[in-house]
Amino acid sequence: MTPKRLVEIPFRRFFTYDEVTTLLHALADARPDLARLSSLGRSREGREQWMLTVSDLRTGAPEDKPAYVIHGNIHAPELSGTHAALYTARRLLADYPARTDLPARVAFHIIPRINPDGAEAVATLSDNVRSRTDRADLPPNTLVARDMDGNGLIVNMRVKRPDGDMTPDPKDPRLLIRRKADSKGPFYKLFPEGEVLNWDGSDNIQAENRHIDWNRQWSYDWKPEPEQWGSGDFPYSEPEMRHFAQFIAAHPNVFGILGYHTGPAAFLRPPSAPGDGALDEGDVRRMEELGAVATKLTGLPAVPVYRYCGKKSRDLALHGHFPSTGYQHWGLFVFEFELGTIMDSAGMGFDECMSWQTDEQRQEGARRLMRWWDRRGRKPVIFLPWRPFRHPQLGPVEIGGRVLRDWAGMTLPDLRKRCEATYRFTLDHAARHPRVVIEDTSVTRVAGEVWRIRARIANRGVFPTHVTARGAKLRRLPAVRVEFRTDEGVELLSLHGHQDLGHLAGLTGQRRLEWFIRGRPGAECRLAVRGGTGGNGVVALRLKD
């Protein structure tokens, strides 16, 4: 049967939940022999956390192969991650088998939108949500984001007040800058566009309530609020995050994970807090080698998370963060791509943005962005002009400012090029997977009905089966196990049938095994290997004269 034509991943606008769902179903329907659509679970608001598994089902079940996980859009405004994950999924389907044979050997589990609720709020309204806003307990005078003027977007409101801390930028009045002693005004207070709940008429207005950052929800080095902003009630307190963690726990064949974000463009590796001393030295070297590969393929700088800041800035210390959890708790080389913001498209990359130390430097960056935007004909729409509006509670206000949905990521044509580059890194990283195989099997009659069976169990992949030195110490990554099974009537003469082989080194790691049995010709023995990150395999051996 001729395969259906693969749907294209359009780079014209960011996707709603329904559009993501339609694209994933179309990819799965076009290649039923290579793609399987499932869900990690449902979000708080009832949306599916879709996962597309890409693997040649004719070469074995995904559960029996080394597995590579890709996730995107854990932060609501970072819609570019959904595009990058979908782009990778389609390319894997389109490139197999002519350009890559990886789906024959690896199961790719791709979760384009780990945060479907928050992303929907941004994709449809440009709401300013980090991951989720906890609105379970809203005290009086809380300003909750709403589309007040009915234009389909949530932006900002500025309210003219003599005690306002913001004033128009003299060099570009569209922008607001912090008030100084010599500022001439007018002065404004800045709020998200919205309404005030249970307002008492005072100026004591607090914008929104508690925000939760899902990239502070991971288990390693988790800290409660306020020690770590946005960490939630406990590790994986968010159901969507629990679904992800439960999937990893249930899949010991996962050997690598890649997350997509949209900060200033870079390739990030563990650790998330200073410095490298808590990591195995050999693991650090291997991560630096992979970082060099990422830089070569994408042109992006490779930095540890704790140095994702300016050269003159203090090291970061992020608690409950993904890269450190992936390494310390799961024993894997896990990475994040920061795909870039609108600043990258305007020519202000990682080094420049991270070098800004003063308000004036950051303000000049915003001015340059606006000049770039003007030259482009003000496309995409990253800013709305301030327009008067009669707020039902606050009276005269002006509504406008940045449109987070398109401000948070690169332009979509630029994003397409970046997705191609990060896809090439994914292929390189995934190609290093552990690969446990059964080799050089033989069945030899010793005398009468006594037979000798030999086999070599080897890891022919680049990574060891424990992936990292840290992984060798963790129960999560199981050692290689061989289960020796026989037909009824066959007697095992050796002391042991099943054997634990421990972990196998990359490329050359191997164990030669031997069993003696008693049986009649025609009977069978089966060697089943449970290789963890190296995959599973079974070989049947028949007793023949």
BATOR-714129 format. One record per residue (C-alpha): residue number from 1; x, y, z. Coordinates in steps of 0.1 Angstrom, whole numbers, always signed. Example, Ala and Ser with C-alpha at 12.3 -4.5 7.8 and 13.67 -1.06 7.14 Angstrom:
! residues 2
  num      x      y      z
    1   +123    -45    +78
    2   +137    -11    +71
***
This chain:
! residues 545
  num      x      y      z
    1     +0     +0     +0
    2    +14    +34     -9
    3    +19    +56    +22
    4     -2    +87    +25
    5    +14   +121    +19
    6    +29   +135    +51
    7    +12   +167    +63
    8    +35   +197    +64
    9    +42   +215    +96
   10    +33   +251    +87
   11    +55   +280   +100
   12    +28   +307    +95
   13    +15   +311   +131
   14    +17   +294   +164
   15     -7   +265   +170
   16    -38   +261   +191
   17    -45   +228   +209
   18    -69   +217   +182
   19    -44   +224   +155
   20    -17   +204   +174
   21    -41   +176   +178
   22    -50   +176   +141
   23    -14   +176   +130
   24     -5   +147   +153
   25    -34   +126   +141
   26    -25   +133   +105
   27    +11   +122   +111
   28     +1    +90   +128
   29    -25    +82   +101
   30     +0    +88    +73
   31    +25    +63    +87
   32     +7    +37   +108
   33    +38    +14   +105
   34    +60    +41   +120
   35    +39    +63   +143
   36    +16    +57   +172
   37     -3    +84   +190
   38    -11    +82   +227
   39    -15   +105   +257
   40     +4   +108   +289
   41    -28   +119   +306
   42    -52   +147   +308
   43    -44   +183   +319
   44    -62   +201   +347
   45    -86   +215   +321
   46    -92   +181   +304
   47    -68   +184   +274
   48    -47   +155   +263
   49     -9   +156   +268
   50     -3   +140   +234
   51    +27   +119   +227
   52    +37   +107   +192
   53    +60    +76   +192
   54    +80    +73   +161
   55    +96    +39   +155
   56    +94    +12   +129
   57    +69    -12   +144
   58    +81    -40   +120
   59   +115    -41   +137
   60   +101    -45   +172
   61    +79    -29   +198
   62    +90     +5   +210
   63    +92     -9   +245
   64   +120    -32   +234
   65   +142     -5   +218
   66   +164    +22   +233
   67   +141    +52   +237
   68   +147    +90   +232
   69   +122   +115   +247
   70   +116   +150   +233
   71    +93   +175   +251
   72    +84   +211   +244
   73    +63   +240   +256
   74    +66   +234   +294
   75    +64   +272   +297
   76    +32   +285   +283
   77    +46   +313   +261
   78    +73   +292   +246
   79    +52   +280   +217
   80    +83   +276   +195
   81    +90   +243   +214
   82    +58   +228   +199
   83    +69   +236   +164
   84   +104   +222   +170
   85    +90   +189   +184
   86    +65   +185   +156
   87    +92   +194   +130
   88   +114   +166   +144
   89    +85   +141   +143
   90    +77   +148   +107
   91   +114   +148    +96
   92   +119   +114   +113
   93    +89   +100    +94
   94   +100   +116    +61
   95   +137   +107    +63
   96   +132    +70    +72
   97   +148    +49    +58
   98   +166    +68    +30
   99   +183    +95    +52
  100   +183    +79    +86
  101   +177    +44    +99
  102   +173    +54   +135
  103   +136    +46   +138
  104   +145    +10   +131
  105   +166     +9   +162
  106   +152    +37   +185
  107   +118    +46   +198
  108   +113    +84   +197
  109    +87    +96   +222
  110    +78   +132   +212
  111    +56   +153   +235
  112    +51   +186   +216
  113    +31   +204   +242
  114    +36   +192   +278
  115    +15   +222   +290
  116    -16   +222   +268
  117    -37   +245   +291
  118    -11   +273   +296
  119     -1   +272   +259
  120    -37   +275   +248
  121    -41   +307   +269
  122    -10   +322   +251
  123    -18   +308   +216
  124    -54   +322   +217
  125    -52   +353   +238
  126    -14   +360   +244
  127    -21   +357   +281
  128    +10   +362   +303
  129    +13   +328   +320
  130    +46   +312   +330
  131    +33   +276   +332
  132     +1   +279   +353
  133    -14   +306   +375
  134    -29   +292   +407
  135    -63   +309   +410
  136    -76   +286   +437
  137    -75   +314   +464
  138    -78   +349   +451
  139    -77   +376   +478
  140    -96   +408   +474
  141    -80   +434   +451
  142    -64   +408   +428
  143    -63   +418   +392
  144    -70   +388   +370
  145    -61   +388   +333
  146    -90   +393   +309
  147    -95   +406   +274
  148   -113   +438   +284
  149   -115   +456   +251
  150   -126   +426   +231
  151    -98   +426   +206
  152    -89   +389   +212
  153    -56   +397   +230
  154    -45   +402   +266
  155    -18   +428   +267
  156    -12   +456   +293
  157    -30   +485   +309
  158    -13   +517   +319
  159    -30   +539   +343
  160    -19   +576   +347
  161    -10   +583   +383
  162    +12   +609   +400
  163    +28   +581   +420
  164    +33   +559   +389
  165    +67   +543   +386
  166    +68   +541   +348
  167    +71   +568   +322
  168    +73   +569   +283
  169   +108   +564   +269
  170   +119   +598   +255
  171   +136   +580   +226
  172   +106   +558   +218
  173    +74   +568   +236
  174    +58   +535   +227
  175    +80   +519   +254
  176    +78   +525   +291
  177   +109   +529   +313
  178   +114   +531   +350
  179   +108   +565   +365
  180   +139   +585   +375
  181   +144   +615   +397
  182   +146   +638   +366
  183   +118   +622   +347
  184    +92   +647   +334
  185    +62   +624   +331
  186    +35   +616   +325
  187    +37   +588   +350
  188    +19   +555   +349
  189    +12   +524   +368
  190    +14   +493   +347
  191     -9   +463   +350
  192    -19   +433   +330
  193    -51   +438   +310
  194    -79   +425   +333
  195   -104   +432   +360
  196   -100   +435   +398
  197   -118   +409   +419
  198   -136   +422   +450
  199   -120   +456   +446
  200   -124   +480   +475
  201   -117   +510   +454
  202    -82   +515   +468
  203    -48   +516   +450
  204    -38   +483   +467
  205    -42   +462   +436
  206    -21   +430   +432
  207    -17   +416   +397
  208    -28   +380   +395
  209    -20   +354   +422
  210     +7   +327   +426
  211    +25   +316   +394
  212    +39   +281   +392
  213    +70   +274   +370
  214    +69   +238   +359
  215   +107   +238   +352
  216   +111   +242   +390
  217    +89   +212   +396
  218   +114   +184   +390
  219   +125   +162   +418
  220   +163   +168   +422
  221   +172   +197   +446
  222   +135   +208   +448
  223   +130   +238   +471
  224    +98   +251   +485
  225    +86   +287   +478
  226    +99   +313   +485
  227   +133   +296   +484
  228   +126   +288   +448
  229   +101   +310   +430
  230    +73   +290   +412
  231    +82   +255   +426
  232    +47   +246   +436
  233    +36   +226   +466
  234    +59   +196   +462
  235    +79   +179   +434
  236    +54   +169   +406
  237    +25   +185   +424
  238    +12   +195   +390
  239     -6   +165   +374
  240     +9   +172   +340
  241    +43   +169   +355
  242    +34   +137   +373
  243    +23   +122   +341
  244    +57   +129   +326
  245    +77   +116   +356
  246    +55    +84   +357
  247    +63    +78   +320
  248   +100    +80   +326
  249    +98    +58   +357
  250    +79    +31   +337
  251   +104    +31   +308
  252   +139    +20   +318
  253   +148    +19   +281
  254   +150    +58   +280
  255   +186    +68   +273
  256   +183   +105   +264
  257   +159   +134   +268
  258   +158   +168   +251
  259   +136   +198   +261
  260   +128   +228   +240
  261   +125   +264   +254
  262   +127   +299   +240
  263   +152   +320   +259
  264   +182   +337   +243
  265   +194   +309   +219
  266   +218   +284   +235
  267   +224   +247   +242
  268   +221   +239   +279
  269   +235   +210   +299
  270   +236   +201   +336
  271   +241   +212   +363
  272   +214   +238   +372
  273   +233   +251   +402
  274   +270   +260   +406
  275   +292   +242   +396
  276   +305   +210   +379
  277   +321   +196   +410
  278   +289   +176   +419
  279   +291   +157   +386
  280   +314   +129   +376
  281   +344   +143   +358
  282   +341   +119   +329
  283   +304   +127   +325
  284   +313   +164   +323
  285   +338   +158   +295
  286   +312   +138   +275
  287   +286   +165   +280
  288   +312   +191   +268
  289   +319   +169   +237
  290   +282   +167   +230
  291   +280   +205   +235
  292   +307   +210   +209
  293   +287   +188   +185
  294   +256   +210   +192
  295   +276   +242   +186
  296   +289   +228   +153
  297   +255   +217   +141
  298   +235   +247   +153
  299   +259   +276   +158
  300   +246   +281   +193
  301   +268   +284   +224
  302   +269   +254   +247
  303   +268   +263   +284
  304   +260   +247   +317
  305   +226   +259   +330
  306   +243   +277   +360
  307   +262   +299   +335
  308   +231   +308   +314
  309   +237   +344   +323
  310   +261   +373   +316
  311   +298   +368   +320
  312   +298   +395   +348
  313   +267   +380   +365
  314   +266   +356   +394
  315   +261   +320   +386
  316   +225   +308   +385
  317   +211   +284   +411
  318   +179   +268   +398
  319   +163   +243   +421
  320   +140   +215   +409
  321   +153   +220   +374
  322   +151   +195   +345
  323   +188   +191   +335
  324   +199   +183   +370
  325   +170   +159   +376
  326   +177   +141   +344
  327   +213   +136   +353
  328   +212   +131   +391
  329   +179   +111   +394
  330   +177    +94   +360
  331   +214    +90   +352
  332   +211   +104   +317
  333   +227   +130   +295
  334   +197   +154   +292
  335   +198   +187   +274
  336   +177   +218   +266
  337   +177   +240   +236
  338   +168   +276   +241
  339   +155   +283   +206
  340   +157   +321   +208
  341   +134   +350   +213
  342   +123   +379   +190
  343   +156   +395   +200
  344   +175   +368   +182
  345   +156   +375   +150
  346   +164   +412   +154
  347   +201   +403   +155
  348   +207   +404   +193
  349   +219   +369   +202
  350   +229   +352   +234
  351   +262   +370   +240
  352   +248   +404   +235
  353   +216   +399   +255
  354   +234   +383   +284
  355   +260   +412   +284
  356   +234   +438   +293
  357   +240   +448   +329
  358   +221   +481   +333
  359   +186   +493   +327
  360   +199   +516   +299
  361   +215   +488   +280
  362   +183   +468   +282
  363   +162   +498   +272
  364   +185   +503   +242
  365   +180   +467   +232
  366   +142   +473   +233
  367   +145   +504   +211
  368   +166   +485   +186
  369   +140   +458   +185
  370   +113   +483   +178
  371   +133   +499   +150
  372   +139   +465   +135
  373   +102   +458   +138
  374    +93   +491   +121
  375   +116   +482    +91
  376    +98   +449    +88
  377    +65   +465    +83
  378    +56   +457   +119
  379    +52   +420   +113
  380    +47   +398   +132
  381    +26   +418   +156
  382    +47   +420   +187
  383    +34   +453   +200
  384     +0   +470   +201
  385     -2   +509   +202
  386    -16   +523   +234
  387    -53   +531   +230
  388    -77   +548   +254
  389   -102   +526   +271
  390   -128   +532   +297
  391   -122   +505   +323
  392   -154   +496   +342
  393   -135   +498   +375
  394   -104   +519   +370
  395   -119   +545   +348
  396    -97   +559   +319
  397    -68   +536   +311
  398    -47   +529   +280
  399    -44   +493   +267
  400    -15   +482   +246
  401    +21   +471   +248
  402    +39   +439   +239
  403    +21   +408   +225
  404    +38   +380   +244
  405    +27   +353   +219
  406    +51   +365   +192
  407    +75   +384   +214
  408    +86   +352   +232
  409   +100   +334   +202
  410   +119   +340   +170
  411   +100   +348   +138
  412    +86   +317   +123
  413   +109   +317    +92
  414   +139   +319   +115
  415   +125   +292   +137
  416   +122   +268   +108
  417   +159   +271   +101
  418   +167   +266   +138
  419   +144   +235   +140
  420   +164   +220   +111
  421   +197   +226   +130
  422   +184   +211   +163
  423   +170   +181   +144
  424   +205   +173   +132
  425   +217   +174   +168
  426   +189   +150   +178
  427   +200   +125   +152
  428   +236   +127   +164
  429   +227   +123   +201
  430   +202    +95   +194
  431   +227    +76   +172
  432   +249    +71   +203
  433   +223    +50   +220
  434   +233    +18   +238
  435   +226    -13   +216
  436   +225    -47   +233
  437   +227    -76   +209
  438   +230   -114   +209
  439   +259   -125   +188
  440   +278   -156   +178
  441   +253   -182   +189
  442   +260   -219   +185
  443   +244   -252   +194
  444   +268   -282   +196
  445   +260   -318   +205
  446   +284   -330   +231
  447   +273   -366   +235
  448   +240   -384   +231
  449   +213   -359   +242
  450   +237   -335   +259
  451   +242   -302   +241
  452   +263   -271   +246
  453   +249   -237   +238
  454   +270   -206   +235
  455   +263   -170   +229
  456   +279   -136   +232
  457   +259   -107   +247
  458   +274    -74   +236
  459   +267    -37   +236
  460   +275    -23   +202
  461   +262    +12   +209
  462   +283    +42   +218
  463   +269    +48   +252
  464   +273    +22   +280
  465   +241     +7   +292
  466   +243    +29   +323
  467   +247    +59   +299
  468   +265    +80   +325
  469   +289    +72   +354
  470   +261    +86   +376
  471   +236    +61   +360
  472   +258    +32   +371
  473   +250    +40   +407
  474   +212    +43   +402
  475   +186    +16   +405
  476   +165    +33   +377
  477   +189    +20   +350
  478   +187    -18   +352
  479   +217    -39   +344
  480   +217    -64   +315
  481   +199    -96   +323
  482   +197   -129   +303
  483   +168   -153   +307
  484   +175   -188   +295
  485   +143   -207   +286
  486   +137   -242   +273
  487   +109   -263   +258
  488    +92   -288   +281
  489   +112   -319   +284
  490   +146   -302   +281
  491   +167   -303   +312
  492   +192   -276   +322
  493   +224   -291   +333
  494   +243   -259   +341
  495   +242   -244   +375
  496   +224   -212   +363
  497   +201   -204   +335
  498   +191   -168   +341
  499   +221   -145   +346
  500   +226   -109   +356
  501   +255    -95   +335
  502   +258    -61   +351
  503   +262    -31   +328
  504   +281    -33   +295
  505   +305     -7   +283
  506   +299    +11   +249
  507   +310     -5   +217
  508   +332    -33   +232
  509   +313    -44   +263
  510   +305    -80   +261
  511   +300   -113   +280
  512   +304   -148   +266
  513   +279   -173   +280
  514   +276   -211   +279
  515   +250   -236   +290
  516   +247   -274   +290
  517   +213   -290   +285
  518   +198   -325   +279
  519   +172   -328   +252
  520   +160   -344   +220
  521   +167   -330   +186
  522   +140   -306   +175
  523   +136   -290   +209
  524   +142   -253   +213
  525   +160   -230   +237
  526   +154   -193   +238
  527   +177   -165   +250
  528   +159   -134   +261
  529   +180   -104   +269
  530   +167    -75   +290
  531   +191    -47   +281
  532   +176    -17   +298
  533   +186    +14   +278
  534   +202    -10   +252
  535   +168    -26   +243
  536   +155    -62   +246
  537   +160    -91   +223
  538   +151   -128   +219
  539   +169   -156   +199
  540   +155   -191   +195
  541   +180   -219   +192
  542   +169   -254   +179
  543   +186   -286   +187
  544   +196   -301   +154
  545   +217   -331   +143
***
